[in-house]
């Protein structure tokens, strides 16, 4: 009967993943691409247990959703944030793999290039 117990455990696990995914789906932004949403959903699902709202409220889920948006905006749009905040979301996202990320140039990097070019002119 070990096989039956294993099958039941697998079915329970799959059901739990399905429920978590369905729950997270309500937080998808209409402007997110499939790639962006999959990455952000992984971020949310990874930390959902730690950010569940307590019975008396408290907004922990809102905090998780905000952190997920900070991470996604930084990754996909090149937005910059406070160093401590970025360190936190990057640590939370450690291990989440996203392929073909856009490359961004910061204002300070552009200014360094301009300064170097003007020295030669």
Secondary structure, 3 states (H helix, E strand, C coil): CHHHHHHHHHHHHHHHHHHHHHHHHCCCCCCCCHHHHHHHHHHHHHHHHHHCCECCECCHHHHHHHHHHHHHHHHHHCCCCCHHHHHHHHHHCCCCCCCCCCCCCCHHHHHHHHHHHHHHC
